[in-house]
Amino acid sequence: MSNDRQKVVSKGYKYFMVFLCMLTQAVPYGIAQLIQPLLVHPLVNTFHFTLASYTLIFTFGAVVGSLVSPLVGKALQKVNFKILYLIGICLSAGAYVIFGISTKLPGFYLAGIICMVGSTFYSGQGVPWIINHWFPFKGRGVALGLAFCGGSIGDIFLQPITQEILKHFMTGNTKTGHLTSMAPFFIFAIALLIVGLIIAAFIRVPKKDEILASAQEVEQNRHEAAQKQAHEFQGWSGKQVLHMKWFWIFSIGFLIIGLGLASLNEDYAAFLDTKLSLTEVGMIGSVFGLAGIIGNISGGYLFDKFGTAKSMAYAGIMLIIAILMMIFISLHPYGDRVNFCAGMGWAFTSGLSVFSYMSGPAFMSKSLFGAKAQGVNLGYISLAYAVGFAIGAPLFGVIKGATSFTTAWCCTTFFVAIGFILLIFAAIKIKQMQKKYCRQQTKYYFR
């Protein structure tokens, strides 16, 4: 096609793709992953599982999902994106059908694994793939931030809707009630499939004859990128990082944080169900989603303004306050009004801190270790957190089963506090090493 027939894609159309990514995070991903904690308590009661045995579903899903993710990334380079998107949607919807027909733990484990693998296609790998293609130069960071805010937006309405659906198919109170029908899982499967198919009809990568930026914008962004690269810390290679003592201390800290955050993210609903009505738990989930939007947006500003150590210290304080709210609730009986107030406190403080484990790893890998091997170092950091998260969910169940929710939340406080202390201290030391390295490089160049 001749150049005169080629047109620059409008910003409006590019942000329509961002909207579709937001919708993907809000509904398909929201159903596949974000509402699963709300299903723990009803299923545990219905089939008489222990909390520790059922929450292994999150461990198996996290492990298999992390193994499949690189394979999906390679497939995206060779296979049409729409096909992979549809495969992911069908896998996640099919997983909810398996949930609906399962009665034994292996069936639920299988469903959890398939659901996680499916979400990798359209969310974990899919959303960044789309954004990176439509925003090859300027605006990529903002677009990614907006796209991933979709999960928090989904929390706002999915949490109360899920609780209302469960309430219609349950008998007894929230503490001891059990499901009278597995219909909710088929409802979620249909909703995920329908919305996913609608999104798949419109979402796409740019065509070969589409221009995403004018020649002037391309030249300007290349110049800005060259200027930025000349002044930014290029850092250490992946091999050099692995030989750094403080990198391992940093990673161990992030792993321990994962141990604590697994229970805070996956077990909060199962716990709150024993202290509040389903409607109140849904409202708390909505506030968590709203606070998560604020947390994701403000987190980037905090990292840019105050750096890694101070921003993560703030996030650590918010998370410890959130866990203290859970301990406070555990000491009060079912239905006590202070439980709802403390639950709202948990939702707000926990939501404000989500940037520490969502956008935090990507920022810290470059800020601390440089741009030379940013992708490799991000993989190391993310793996450390994933391992801790995978262990943390069943560990919380074991501690709760052997003792009580109060003791389990106290252990979570300990994990989060120790993890953040190690991470922040290591970040300070790595920054000192970075400054020393830059001084040495400057002396070398000016000899």
C-alpha positions in Angstrom: 0.0 0.0 0.0 1.4 3.4 -0.9 2.3 5.9 1.9 -0.4 8.3 0.9 -3.0 5.7 1.7 -1.6 5.0 5.1 -3.0 6.9 8.0 -1.9 7.6 11.5 -4.1 5.8 14.0 -6.0 8.3 16.2 -5.3 8.5 19.9 -9.0 7.8 20.4 -8.8 4.4 18.7 -5.6 3.5 20.6 -7.3 4.3 23.9 -10.3 2.2 22.8 -7.8 -0.7 22.9 -6.8 0.4 26.4 -10.5 0.4 27.4 -10.8 -3.2 26.1 -7.8 -4.2 28.2 -9.4 -2.5 31.2 -12.6 -4.5 30.5 -10.6 -7.7 30.2 -9.1 -7.1 33.6 -12.5 -6.1 35.1 -14.6 -9.0 34.0 -12.9 -12.0 32.5 -9.8 -11.7 34.8 -12.0 -10.5 37.7 -14.2 -13.6 37.5 -11.2 -15.9 36.8 -9.1 -14.7 39.7 -10.4 -11.9 41.8 -13.6 -13.4 43.1 -12.1 -16.8 43.9 -11.4 -15.9 47.5 -15.1 -15.3 48.0 -15.8 -18.9 47.0 -13.4 -20.5 49.5 -15.7 -20.4 52.6 -18.9 -21.7 50.8 -17.0 -24.6 49.2 -15.1 -25.5 52.4 -18.4 -25.7 54.3 -20.3 -27.5 51.6 -17.7 -30.3 51.0 -16.2 -30.3 54.5 -12.7 -29.5 53.3 -10.1 -28.0 55.6 -9.0 -24.4 54.8 -5.4 -25.5 54.4 -6.3 -28.3 51.9 -8.6 -26.1 49.7 -6.3 -23.1 49.5 -3.7 -25.3 47.9 -5.7 -24.4 44.8 -3.9 -21.0 44.8 -0.5 -22.7 45.2 -1.0 -25.1 42.3 -2.4 -22.3 40.1 0.5 -19.9 40.8 3.1 -22.6 40.2 1.7 -23.9 36.9 0.8 -20.3 35.7 4.4 -19.2 36.2 5.7 -22.1 34.2 3.2 -21.6 31.4 3.7 -17.8 31.1 7.0 -17.9 29.1 5.5 -20.4 26.7 2.5 -18.1 26.1 4.9 -15.2 25.6 6.6 -17.2 22.8 3.3 -18.3 21.3 2.2 -14.6 21.0 5.0 -14.0 18.6 3.9 -16.8 16.2 0.1 -17.2 16.6 -2.7 -14.7 15.9 -3.5 -12.8 19.1 -7.3 -13.2 18.8 -6.9 -17.0 18.7 -4.8 -17.0 21.9 -7.2 -14.6 23.5 -10.1 -16.9 22.7 -8.2 -20.0 23.9 -7.6 -18.2 27.3 -11.3 -17.2 27.6 -12.5 -20.7 26.9 -10.0 -22.2 29.3 -11.2 -19.9 32.2 -14.9 -20.4 31.4 -14.3 -24.1 31.2 -12.6 -24.1 34.5 -15.7 -22.7 36.1 -17.7 -25.5 34.6 -15.3 -27.9 36.2 -15.8 -26.1 39.5 -19.5 -26.6 39.1 -19.3 -30.3 38.6 -16.5 -31.1 41.1 -17.1 -32.7 44.5 -13.5 -33.7 45.4 -10.4 -31.7 45.9 -8.5 -32.9 42.8 -11.3 -31.6 40.6 -11.1 -28.1 42.3 -7.3 -28.2 42.0 -7.6 -28.9 38.3 -10.1 -26.1 37.8 -7.9 -23.7 39.6 -4.9 -24.6 37.5 -6.9 -24.3 34.2 -8.4 -21.0 35.3 -4.9 -19.5 36.1 -3.4 -20.8 32.8 -6.4 -19.3 30.9 -6.0 -15.9 32.5 -2.3 -15.9 31.4 -3.3 -15.9 27.8 -5.6 -12.8 27.9 -4.3 -11.0 31.0 -0.8 -11.8 32.3 0.7 -11.9 28.8 -2.2 -10.6 26.7 -2.7 -7.1 28.1 0.9 -6.1 28.0 1.2 -7.5 24.5 -1.6 -5.3 23.3 -0.5 -2.2 25.0 3.1 -2.5 23.9 2.0 -2.8 20.3 -0.4 0.1 20.3 2.0 2.4 22.3 5.5 1.6 21.0 6.7 5.0 22.1 5.1 7.7 24.2 2.2 6.9 26.6 3.0 3.2 27.2 3.3 3.6 31.0 0.1 5.5 31.4 -1.7 3.0 29.1 -0.5 0.1 31.1 -1.5 1.8 34.4 -5.0 2.4 33.1 -5.3 -1.1 31.7 -4.4 -2.8 34.9 -6.7 -0.5 36.9 -9.4 -2.6 35.4 -8.9 -5.3 38.0 -9.6 -2.8 40.8 -12.6 -1.4 38.9 -13.9 -5.0 38.5 -13.6 -5.5 42.3 -15.9 -2.6 43.0 -18.9 -4.3 41.3 -18.0 -8.0 41.1 -17.5 -8.4 44.9 -21.1 -7.4 45.9 -22.6 -9.1 42.8 -20.8 -12.3 43.7 -21.9 -12.2 47.3 -25.5 -11.6 46.2 -25.4 -14.6 43.8 -23.9 -16.8 46.5 -26.6 -15.7 49.0 -29.3 -16.9 46.7 -27.8 -20.4 46.5 -26.8 -20.9 50.1 -28.5 -21.9 53.3 -27.5 -21.0 56.9 -25.5 -18.0 58.0 -22.2 -16.9 56.5 -20.2 -18.7 59.2 -21.7 -22.2 58.8 -23.7 -21.9 55.6 -23.3 -24.2 52.6 -24.2 -24.1 49.0 -27.5 -25.7 48.0 -26.6 -25.6 44.3 -23.5 -25.2 42.2 -25.4 -22.9 39.8 -23.2 -19.8 40.7 -20.2 -21.4 39.0 -22.2 -21.9 35.7 -23.4 -18.3 36.0 -19.8 -17.1 36.3 -18.7 -19.3 33.4 -21.4 -17.9 31.1 -20.7 -14.3 32.1 -16.9 -14.8 31.5 -17.5 -16.4 28.2 -20.0 -13.8 26.8 -18.0 -10.8 27.9 -14.7 -12.4 26.7 -16.2 -13.1 23.2 -17.5 -9.6 22.9 -14.0 -8.2 23.7 -12.4 -10.7 21.4 -14.5 -9.4 18.5 -12.8 -5.9 18.8 -9.4 -6.3 20.4 -6.5 -6.7 18.1 -2.9 -5.7 17.4 -2.2 -3.0 14.8 -2.2 -4.0 11.1 0.9 -3.7 9.0 -0.3 -0.7 7.1 -1.3 1.3 10.2 1.0 4.0 11.4 0.9 4.4 15.2 2.8 7.7 15.3 3.7 10.4 12.8 7.3 10.7 11.5 7.8 13.8 13.7 6.6 12.0 16.8 8.8 9.0 16.0 11.9 11.2 15.6 11.1 13.1 18.8 10.6 10.0 20.9 13.9 8.5 19.5 15.7 11.6 20.5 14.1 11.6 24.0 14.9 7.9 24.4 18.6 8.5 23.4 18.8 11.4 25.9 17.3 9.4 28.7 19.6 6.4 28.0 22.6 8.6 28.1 21.8 9.8 31.6 20.2 6.8 33.3 22.0 4.1 35.2 22.6 1.2 32.9 23.3 -1.2 35.7 24.5 -4.7 36.1 24.0 -7.8 34.0 21.8 -10.7 35.2 24.9 -12.7 36.1 26.4 -9.9 38.1 23.1 -9.4 40.0 23.1 -13.1 41.0 26.5 -12.7 42.6 25.3 -9.7 44.8 24.7 -10.5 48.4 22.2 -7.7 48.8 20.2 -9.0 45.8 19.6 -12.3 47.6 18.6 -10.5 50.8 16.2 -8.3 48.8 14.7 -11.4 47.1 14.3 -13.2 50.4 12.5 -10.2 51.8 10.2 -10.1 48.9 9.6 -13.9 49.2 8.7 -13.4 52.9 6.3 -10.5 52.0 4.7 -13.0 49.6 4.1 -15.4 52.4 2.1 -12.7 54.2 0.3 -11.2 51.3 -1.0 -14.5 50.1 -3.3 -14.8 53.2 -4.2 -11.1 53.0 -5.3 -11.4 49.4 -6.7 -15.0 49.2 -8.1 -15.7 52.7 -9.6 -12.3 53.7 -13.1 -13.3 52.4 -13.1 -16.7 54.1 -12.3 -14.9 57.3 -14.7 -12.0 57.0 -17.5 -14.4 56.2 -17.2 -15.7 59.7 -17.7 -12.2 61.2 -19.9 -10.4 58.8 -22.9 -10.9 56.4 -22.3 -11.7 52.8 -23.6 -8.2 51.8 -21.1 -6.5 54.2 -18.2 -8.6 52.9 -19.2 -7.6 49.3 -19.2 -3.9 50.3 -15.8 -4.2 51.9 -14.5 -5.9 48.6 -15.8 -2.9 46.6 -14.0 -0.4 48.8 -10.9 -2.5 48.4 -11.3 -2.2 44.6 -11.8 1.5 44.8 -8.8 2.0 47.1 -6.8 -0.3 44.8 -7.4 2.2 41.9 -6.0 5.0 44.0 -3.1 2.9 45.2 -2.1 1.9 41.7 -2.2 5.4 40.4 -0.5 7.0 43.4 2.1 4.3 43.6 3.9 5.4 40.4 4.0 9.0 41.8 5.5 7.7 45.1 8.2 5.7 43.3 9.2 8.6 41.1 9.1 11.1 43.9 10.6 9.2 46.8 12.3 6.1 45.4 12.1 2.5 46.4 13.0 2.5 50.1 10.6 5.2 51.2 7.7 4.1 49.0 8.0 0.5 50.1 8.2 1.6 53.7 4.9 3.4 53.2 3.4 0.3 51.7 4.7 -1.8 54.5 3.1 0.4 57.1 -0.3 0.4 55.3 -0.2 -3.4 55.1 0.7 -3.9 58.7 -2.2 -1.6 59.7 -4.5 -3.7 57.4 -3.5 -6.9 59.1 -4.0 -5.3 62.5 -7.5 -4.6 61.5 -8.0 -8.3 60.8 -6.6 -9.2 64.2 -9.0 -6.7 65.8 -11.9 -8.3 63.9 -10.9 -11.8 65.0 -11.3 -10.8 68.7 -14.9 -9.7 68.2 -18.0 -11.9 67.8 -20.0 -12.4 64.6 -22.2 -9.4 63.7 -20.4 -6.9 66.0 -20.7 -3.4 64.3 -17.0 -2.7 64.9 -16.2 -5.6 62.6 -17.6 -3.8 59.6 -15.7 -0.6 60.4 -12.5 -2.4 60.9 -13.2 -4.3 57.6 -13.5 -1.0 55.8 -10.2 0.1 57.4 -8.6 -3.1 56.0 -10.0 -2.4 52.6 -8.7 1.1 52.5 -5.2 0.5 53.8 -4.7 -2.7 51.9 -5.9 -1.1 48.7 -3.5 1.8 49.0 -0.6 -0.6 49.2 -1.3 -2.7 46.1 1.3 -0.9 44.0 4.0 -2.5 46.1 3.4 -5.9 44.5 1.7 -5.0 41.3 3.8 -2.2 39.7 6.5 -2.4 42.3 8.6 -5.2 40.9 8.9 -3.6 37.5 9.9 -0.3 39.0 12.4 -1.8 41.5 14.1 -4.1 39.0 15.2 -1.0 36.9 15.6 1.5 39.7 17.9 -0.8 41.8 19.7 -3.0 39.3 19.6 -0.8 36.2 18.3 -1.0 32.6 20.9 -3.4 31.2 19.1 -6.6 32.1 15.8 -5.2 33.4 13.6 -8.0 32.0 15.9 -10.7 33.5 16.1 -9.0 36.9 12.3 -8.5 36.9 11.9 -12.2 36.4 14.1 -13.0 39.4 12.2 -10.6 41.6 8.8 -11.8 40.4 9.8 -15.4 41.0 10.8 -14.7 44.6 7.4 -13.2 45.3 5.5 -15.9 43.4 7.3 -18.6 45.5 6.3 -16.9 48.7 2.8 -16.3 47.6 2.4 -20.0 46.5 3.6 -21.2 50.0 1.7 -18.5 51.9 -1.9 -19.5 51.1 -1.8 -23.1 52.4 0.6 -22.1 55.3 -2.1 -19.7 56.6 -4.6 -22.5 56.4 -2.4 -24.9 58.3 -1.7 -22.3 61.1 -5.4 -21.4 61.3 -6.4 -25.1 61.5 -3.9 -25.8 64.2 -4.6 -22.6 66.3 -7.0 -19.8 65.3 -7.5 -17.0 62.9 -6.0 -14.6 65.5 -2.8 -16.5 65.6 -2.7 -16.9 61.8 -3.1 -13.1 61.3 -0.3 -12.5 64.0 2.0 -14.7 61.9 1.0 -12.8 58.8 2.0 -9.5 60.6 5.4 -11.0 61.4 6.0 -12.2 57.8 5.1 -8.8 56.3 7.1 -6.8 58.9 10.3 -9.0 58.5 9.9 -9.1 54.7 9.7 -5.3 54.4 12.5 -4.7 56.8 14.8 -7.0 54.8 13.7 -5.5 51.4 14.0 -1.9 52.5 17.4 -2.4 54.1 18.7 -4.3 51.0 17.3 -1.5 48.7 19.3 1.1 50.6 22.5 -0.9 50.4 22.0 -1.6 46.7 21.5 2.1 46.0 24.8 2.8 47.9 26.5 0.2 45.7 24.9 1.8 42.6 26.3 5.3 43.5 29.8 3.8 44.1 29.6 1.9 40.8 28.7 5.1 39.0 31.6 7.0 40.6 34.0 4.3 39.5 32.6 4.4 35.9 32.9 8.2 35.8 36.6 8.0 36.9 37.3 5.4 34.3 35.8 7.5 31.4 37.6 10.6 32.4 41.1 9.1 32.8 
